[in-house]
Amino acid sequence: MRTPHAVILGAGHAAAQLVASLRQQGWQGEITLVGEEPLLPYQRPPLSKAYLAGQMSQQQMLIRNAAAYEKAGVNVRLGVRAERIDREQQQVHLGTGEVLDYSALALTLGARVRELAVPGAQLPGVFYLRTIADLDRIKAHAALSGCRRAVIVGGGYIGLETAAGLRQLGLSVSLLEAMPRLLQRVTSAEVSAFYHRVHTEEGVDIRCDKNVQRVLGEAAVTAVQCEDGETLPADLVIVGIGVRPNVELAAAAGLATGHGIRVNEFAQTSDPRVVAAGDCTEFFSEAHGRALRLESVPHAMAQATCAAATLCGKSVPYRAQPWFWSDQYDLKLQMAGLSQGFEQSVVRGDSRQGRSFSVFYLAGGRLLAVDCVNRPKDFMLGKRLIAVSAEISAHALADESQDLGRWLTNQETLIP
């Protein structure tokens, strides 16, 4: 009989949670954590925020310190790439030539950045934002005496958070978004307009409907040229145009993949002996009636907890509600649920001139999602209301004199 040995490939949020959950669920065997980066699992959300601003050190970014892994009896292998999975022999082949035998395998492979496919995109001074090493290079470049003008390609959350961070460092910032408005794929026109206004007030030059044609420069980047012919001078370019899930290792091993590594409600892949969690997975959501791939820390941690239970022989289905957050300037945006397919959006508060409001998304009279800017109470109540598919009138949601908690009674929908 094979000695119990759990091998975890990938070293992000999901991996850190899996390690902790395995021990909490009673796993007595060996655990080996394999990660390509030379660092222990660390927090990624602060990269474009506190870490860029110099408010957090590398040590402070760690999810758990080295002593925690040692105490849990985890063999940590960093700076090592997994090259191949042999499911028949239950082995993982590493880039070092080593072979790890496993009785349980977990894939927490995360995602990688989408690259800008235009001439000049490989010039020095063009950066992507995914790892601590990326941020260290960006900060070093931004600190150069001649670096004054930054161009950000991509008007999603990463692009906006980076714009805020660079403005706080004193750089001139232009942001290019290919869609007609910021955050178009993920939120309402009201939220897009709000962030357009705030960033403009903070000195960011925002250009929507702008596609990059090429990056100009010889020894280093000097400008970004758009398809309409406009050229923006640049000493620094940061590209934030989304990510791709890392599915290749799983696909090569014969596991089912789609927009991610396909898993069931127990985080099992098409091989029940192999689980997966985090940004790399695609799963069917009963609540939303479709397959999803989510990029969020809460999702990664909840699904990793589910995966650990499965490896320990416990059937605990994954039912976590999606939620996300973004920090920009003095703004805390908290989002719960998924707004895709909404029929009506309702604003509670002042999104046109103020800096505190919520947007509720409805379909068929039921609450689907909520986006809250500097409104933690609305967010907490909104999460609970979404969980019970509350039916609330648009008038009541917009009326700040009405307490949203009225619609919560013993976790059942109450329609006043």
C-alpha positions as CSV (number, residue, x, y, z in Angstrom):
1,M,0.0,0.0,0.0
2,R,1.3,3.4,-1.0
3,T,2.5,5.6,1.9
4,P,0.1,8.6,2.4
5,H,1.7,11.5,0.7
6,A,-0.2,14.6,-0.5
7,V,1.5,16.6,-3.2
8,I,0.3,20.1,-3.9
9,L,1.4,21.7,-7.2
10,G,1.3,25.5,-7.1
11,A,2.0,27.9,-4.2
12,G,-0.6,30.6,-4.1
13,H,-3.6,31.3,-1.8
14,A,-5.3,28.0,-2.6
15,A,-2.1,26.0,-1.8
16,A,-1.6,27.8,1.5
17,Q,-5.2,27.0,2.5
18,L,-4.9,23.4,1.3
19,V,-1.9,22.8,3.5
20,A,-3.7,24.2,6.6
21,S,-7.0,22.5,5.8
22,L,-5.4,19.1,5.3
23,R,-3.9,19.1,8.8
24,Q,-7.1,20.5,10.2
25,Q,-9.1,17.7,8.5
26,G,-6.8,15.1,10.0
27,W,-4.3,14.3,7.2
28,Q,-1.5,12.4,9.0
29,G,0.7,11.6,6.0
30,E,3.4,13.6,4.3
31,I,2.7,16.9,2.5
32,T,4.9,18.3,-0.2
33,L,4.3,21.8,-1.6
34,V,5.9,22.6,-5.0
35,G,6.0,26.1,-6.3
36,E,7.8,27.8,-9.2
37,E,8.4,31.1,-7.5
38,P,11.2,31.2,-4.9
39,L,8.9,32.6,-2.2
40,L,6.4,30.9,0.2
41,P,2.8,31.5,-0.7
42,Y,2.0,35.2,-0.4
43,Q,-0.9,37.6,-0.8
44,R,-1.5,38.8,-4.4
45,P,-4.2,41.5,-3.9
46,P,-1.8,43.9,-2.1
47,L,0.7,43.7,-5.0
48,S,-1.0,46.6,-7.0
49,K,-1.9,48.4,-3.8
50,A,0.1,48.4,-0.5
51,Y,3.2,46.6,-1.9
52,L,3.5,49.0,-4.9
53,A,3.1,51.9,-2.5
54,G,5.9,50.5,-0.3
55,Q,3.6,50.0,2.7
56,M,4.2,46.3,2.9
57,S,7.4,44.3,2.9
58,Q,7.9,40.8,1.3
59,Q,7.8,39.2,4.8
60,Q,4.5,41.0,5.5
61,M,3.1,39.7,2.2
62,L,3.5,36.0,3.3
63,I,0.3,34.2,4.1
64,R,2.1,32.1,6.6
65,N,5.8,32.2,7.6
66,A,8.3,29.4,7.2
67,A,7.8,28.3,10.9
68,A,4.2,27.5,10.2
69,Y,5.0,25.1,7.4
70,E,7.7,23.5,9.5
71,K,5.3,23.1,12.4
72,A,2.8,21.5,10.0
73,G,5.4,19.1,8.8
74,V,5.3,20.3,5.2
75,N,8.1,19.7,2.8
76,V,8.3,23.0,0.8
77,R,10.0,22.9,-2.6
78,L,10.3,26.4,-4.0
79,G,11.7,27.6,-7.3
80,V,10.9,24.2,-8.8
81,R,8.7,23.4,-11.8
82,A,6.4,20.4,-12.2
83,E,7.0,19.1,-15.7
84,R,4.7,16.0,-15.9
85,I,2.1,14.1,-14.0
86,D,2.0,10.3,-14.5
87,R,-1.5,9.4,-13.2
88,E,-1.1,5.7,-13.8
89,Q,2.1,5.5,-11.6
90,Q,0.8,8.3,-9.3
91,Q,4.0,10.3,-9.8
92,V,5.0,13.9,-10.4
93,H,8.1,14.6,-12.5
94,L,9.9,17.8,-11.5
95,G,12.2,20.0,-13.6
96,T,15.1,19.0,-11.3
97,G,14.8,15.4,-12.5
98,E,13.2,14.3,-9.2
99,V,10.1,12.1,-9.1
100,L,7.6,12.5,-6.3
101,D,5.2,9.6,-5.5
102,Y,1.8,10.6,-4.4
103,S,-1.3,9.1,-2.9
104,A,-3.2,12.4,-3.2
105,L,-2.6,15.2,-5.7
106,A,-3.8,18.7,-5.6
107,L,-3.5,21.2,-8.5
108,T,-3.5,24.9,-7.4
109,L,-1.7,26.1,-10.5
110,G,-3.2,29.6,-10.7
111,A,-3.1,31.7,-13.8
112,R,-0.6,33.7,-15.8
113,V,-0.9,37.1,-17.5
114,R,-2.2,37.7,-21.0
115,E,0.6,39.3,-23.0
116,L,0.2,42.3,-25.3
117,A,0.7,41.0,-28.9
118,V,2.0,44.1,-30.7
119,P,5.4,45.2,-32.0
120,G,7.6,46.6,-29.3
121,A,5.8,44.8,-26.4
122,Q,9.1,43.2,-25.4
123,L,11.0,46.4,-25.0
124,P,12.6,47.2,-21.6
125,G,10.2,49.3,-19.6
126,V,7.1,47.2,-20.5
127,F,5.9,45.2,-17.5
128,Y,3.1,42.9,-16.4
129,L,1.8,42.6,-12.9
130,R,1.4,39.2,-11.4
131,T,4.2,38.3,-9.0
132,I,6.3,40.0,-6.4
133,A,9.3,39.9,-8.8
134,D,7.1,41.8,-11.3
135,L,6.4,44.5,-8.7
136,D,10.0,44.7,-7.6
137,R,11.0,45.4,-11.2
138,I,8.3,47.9,-11.7
139,K,9.2,49.8,-8.5
140,A,12.9,49.8,-9.4
141,H,12.0,51.2,-12.8
142,A,9.6,53.8,-11.5
143,A,12.3,55.0,-9.0
144,L,14.7,55.9,-11.9
145,S,15.2,59.7,-12.2
146,G,14.0,59.8,-15.7
147,C,10.8,57.9,-15.2
148,R,7.9,60.3,-15.0
149,R,5.3,59.2,-17.4
150,A,3.4,55.8,-17.2
151,V,0.9,54.3,-19.6
152,I,-1.3,51.5,-18.4
153,V,-2.9,49.2,-20.9
154,G,-6.2,47.8,-19.6
155,G,-9.0,49.4,-17.6
156,G,-9.9,46.5,-15.4
157,Y,-9.4,46.3,-11.6
158,I,-5.7,45.6,-11.9
159,G,-5.2,48.6,-14.3
160,L,-7.1,50.9,-12.1
161,E,-5.4,49.8,-8.8
162,T,-2.0,50.2,-10.5
163,A,-3.0,53.7,-11.8
164,A,-3.9,54.7,-8.2
165,G,-0.6,53.3,-6.9
166,L,1.5,55.1,-9.5
167,R,-0.3,58.4,-9.0
168,Q,0.5,58.1,-5.3
169,L,4.1,57.6,-6.2
170,G,4.0,60.9,-8.1
171,L,4.0,59.6,-11.7
172,S,2.0,61.1,-14.6
173,V,-0.4,58.3,-15.6
174,S,-2.4,57.6,-18.8
175,L,-4.7,54.6,-19.0
176,L,-5.9,53.0,-22.2
177,E,-9.0,50.8,-22.3
178,A,-10.1,49.0,-25.5
179,M,-13.8,48.9,-24.5
180,P,-16.2,52.0,-24.5
181,R,-16.0,52.2,-20.7
182,L,-13.9,51.1,-17.8
183,L,-14.8,47.7,-16.1
184,Q,-17.3,47.1,-18.9
185,R,-17.2,43.3,-18.6
186,V,-17.7,43.1,-14.9
187,T,-19.9,46.0,-13.6
188,S,-22.6,48.5,-14.4
189,A,-22.4,51.8,-16.2
190,E,-22.9,53.6,-12.9
191,V,-19.8,52.0,-11.3
192,S,-17.8,52.6,-14.5
193,A,-18.7,56.2,-14.6
194,F,-17.8,56.6,-10.9
195,Y,-14.3,55.2,-11.3
196,H,-13.8,57.2,-14.5
197,R,-14.7,60.4,-12.5
198,V,-12.6,59.6,-9.5
199,H,-9.4,58.6,-11.4
200,T,-9.8,61.7,-13.6
201,E,-10.1,63.8,-10.4
202,E,-6.9,62.1,-9.1
203,G,-5.0,63.1,-12.3
204,V,-5.2,60.0,-14.4
205,D,-5.7,60.6,-18.1
206,I,-8.2,57.9,-19.2
207,R,-8.8,57.0,-22.8
208,C,-11.5,54.5,-23.7
209,D,-12.1,52.9,-27.1
210,K,-8.3,52.9,-27.5
211,N,-6.5,49.9,-28.9
212,V,-2.7,49.7,-28.8
213,Q,-1.0,49.3,-32.2
214,R,2.6,49.2,-31.1
215,V,5.1,50.2,-28.4
216,L,7.7,52.6,-29.6
217,G,11.4,52.8,-28.6
218,E,14.8,51.4,-29.3
219,A,16.9,50.7,-26.2
220,A,13.8,51.2,-24.0
221,V,10.1,52.2,-24.3
222,T,9.5,55.8,-25.3
223,A,5.8,55.9,-26.3
224,V,2.7,53.9,-27.0
225,Q,1.0,54.3,-30.3
226,C,-2.7,53.6,-30.7
227,E,-4.6,52.3,-33.7
228,D,-6.2,55.7,-34.3
229,G,-2.7,57.2,-34.7
230,E,-2.5,58.9,-31.3
231,T,0.9,58.5,-29.6
232,L,1.4,58.8,-25.8
233,P,4.9,59.4,-24.4
234,A,5.9,56.8,-21.9
235,D,8.9,56.0,-19.7
236,L,7.0,53.0,-18.1
237,V,4.2,50.8,-19.6
238,I,2.2,48.3,-17.5
239,V,-0.1,45.8,-19.2
240,G,-3.1,44.5,-17.4
241,I,-5.4,42.8,-19.9
242,G,-6.4,39.7,-18.0
243,V,-5.0,36.3,-17.2
244,R,-5.1,32.7,-18.6
245,P,-5.6,29.7,-16.3
246,N,-2.7,27.3,-16.1
247,V,-4.3,24.2,-17.5
248,E,-1.5,22.7,-19.6
249,L,0.0,20.4,-17.0
250,A,-3.5,19.0,-16.3
251,A,-4.4,18.7,-19.9
252,A,-1.2,16.8,-20.7
253,A,-2.0,14.4,-18.0
254,G,-5.4,13.6,-19.6
255,L,-7.5,15.6,-17.2
256,A,-10.6,17.3,-18.5
257,T,-10.2,21.1,-19.2
258,G,-12.3,23.9,-20.6
259,H,-11.9,27.5,-19.5
260,G,-10.1,25.9,-16.6
261,I,-9.4,22.5,-15.0
262,R,-12.9,21.0,-14.7
263,V,-13.9,20.0,-11.2
264,N,-17.1,18.7,-9.6
265,E,-18.7,20.0,-6.4
266,F,-16.1,18.2,-4.3
267,A,-13.2,19.8,-6.2
268,Q,-12.4,16.5,-7.9
269,T,-11.0,16.6,-11.5
270,S,-12.0,13.9,-14.0
271,D,-9.6,11.7,-12.0
272,P,-11.3,11.4,-8.6
273,R,-7.8,10.9,-7.0
274,V,-6.8,14.4,-8.2
275,V,-8.3,17.6,-6.9
276,A,-7.9,21.2,-8.0
277,A,-8.7,24.6,-6.6
278,G,-8.4,28.3,-7.3
279,D,-8.0,30.4,-10.4
280,C,-7.1,27.4,-12.6
281,T,-10.5,25.6,-12.1
282,E,-13.8,25.6,-13.9
283,F,-16.8,24.4,-12.0
284,F,-20.6,24.2,-12.4
285,S,-22.5,26.5,-10.1
286,E,-25.9,25.4,-9.1
287,A,-26.8,28.8,-7.9
288,H,-26.0,30.4,-11.3
289,G,-26.9,27.5,-13.5
290,R,-23.6,27.6,-15.5
291,A,-20.0,26.8,-15.5
292,L,-17.8,29.4,-13.8
293,R,-14.1,30.2,-13.4
294,L,-13.5,32.8,-10.7
295,E,-10.4,34.8,-10.0
296,S,-10.7,35.7,-6.3
297,V,-9.0,35.0,-3.0
298,P,-12.2,34.0,-1.2
299,H,-13.0,31.5,-3.9
300,A,-9.5,30.0,-3.9
301,M,-9.6,29.5,-0.2
302,A,-13.1,28.1,0.0
303,Q,-12.5,25.7,-2.8
304,A,-9.1,24.6,-1.3
305,T,-10.9,23.8,2.0
306,C,-13.4,21.7,0.0
307,A,-10.5,19.9,-1.8
308,A,-8.7,19.2,1.5
309,A,-11.9,17.6,2.9
310,T,-12.2,15.4,-0.2
311,L,-8.6,14.2,0.1
312,C,-9.3,13.3,3.7
313,G,-12.3,11.2,2.7
314,K,-15.0,13.7,3.6
315,S,-17.7,14.8,1.2
316,V,-18.2,18.6,1.7
317,P,-19.6,20.2,-1.4
318,Y,-18.4,23.6,-2.5
319,R,-21.2,26.1,-2.2
320,A,-19.4,29.4,-1.4
321,Q,-20.9,32.6,-2.6
322,P,-18.6,34.7,-4.9
323,W,-17.3,37.9,-3.5
324,F,-14.4,40.3,-4.4
325,W,-12.9,43.5,-3.4
326,S,-10.7,46.4,-4.8
327,D,-8.8,49.2,-3.0
328,Q,-8.2,52.4,-4.9
329,Y,-7.1,55.7,-3.2
330,D,-9.5,56.0,-0.2
331,L,-12.1,53.8,-1.8
332,K,-13.0,50.2,-0.7
333,L,-15.1,48.5,-3.3
334,Q,-16.7,45.3,-2.1
335,M,-18.7,43.1,-4.5
336,A,-20.9,40.0,-3.7
337,G,-22.6,37.8,-6.2
338,L,-22.3,37.9,-10.0
339,S,-24.1,40.7,-11.9
340,Q,-24.0,39.1,-15.4
341,G,-27.5,38.8,-16.8
342,F,-29.0,41.5,-14.6
343,E,-32.1,43.2,-15.8
344,Q,-32.1,46.3,-13.6
345,S,-29.4,48.1,-11.5
346,V,-30.4,50.3,-8.6
347,V,-28.1,52.9,-7.1
348,R,-28.3,53.6,-3.3
349,G,-26.5,56.8,-2.5
350,D,-24.7,59.3,-4.6
351,S,-22.4,57.8,-7.3
352,R,-22.3,61.0,-9.4
353,Q,-20.6,63.4,-6.9
354,G,-20.0,61.4,-3.7
355,R,-17.6,58.6,-2.8
356,S,-19.9,56.3,-1.0
357,F,-22.8,54.3,-2.6
358,S,-24.0,50.9,-3.6
359,V,-25.4,49.4,-6.8
360,F,-27.8,46.5,-6.5
361,Y,-28.4,44.1,-9.5
362,L,-31.8,42.5,-10.0
363,A,-33.2,39.9,-12.3
364,G,-36.8,38.7,-12.2
365,G,-37.3,40.9,-9.1
366,R,-34.6,39.0,-7.2
367,L,-31.2,40.2,-6.0
368,L,-28.3,38.9,-8.0
369,A,-25.3,41.0,-6.8
370,V,-24.2,44.1,-5.2
371,D,-21.3,46.5,-5.6
372,C,-20.5,48.7,-2.5
373,V,-18.1,51.6,-2.4
374,N,-17.2,52.6,1.2
375,R,-20.4,50.9,2.4
376,P,-19.5,47.8,4.5
377,K,-23.0,47.5,6.0
378,D,-24.6,47.4,2.6
379,F,-22.1,44.8,1.6
380,M,-22.7,42.5,4.6
381,L,-26.5,42.8,4.3
382,G,-26.3,42.4,0.5
383,K,-24.4,39.1,0.8
384,R,-27.0,37.7,3.1
385,L,-29.9,38.9,0.9
386,I,-28.2,37.3,-2.2
387,A,-27.9,34.1,-0.3
388,V,-31.6,33.8,0.2
389,S,-32.5,35.2,-3.3
390,A,-34.4,38.1,-1.7
391,E,-37.2,39.8,-3.6
392,I,-36.9,43.5,-3.0
393,S,-38.4,46.4,-4.9
394,A,-36.1,48.8,-6.7
395,H,-37.8,51.7,-4.8
396,A,-36.9,50.2,-1.5
397,L,-33.3,49.6,-2.5
398,A,-32.9,53.2,-3.6
399,D,-34.5,54.6,-0.5
400,E,-31.7,55.1,2.1
401,S,-34.3,55.7,4.8
402,Q,-35.3,52.0,4.6
403,D,-33.2,49.4,6.5
404,L,-32.1,46.6,4.2
405,G,-32.1,44.3,7.3
406,R,-36.0,44.3,7.1
407,W,-35.8,41.7,4.4
408,L,-33.9,39.2,6.5
409,T,-36.0,37.1,9.0
410,N,-34.6,33.7,9.9
411,Q,-32.7,33.5,6.6
412,E,-36.0,33.6,4.7
413,T,-37.2,36.2,2.2
414,L,-39.6,38.8,3.6
415,I,-41.4,41.1,1.2
416,P,-42.8,44.1,3.0
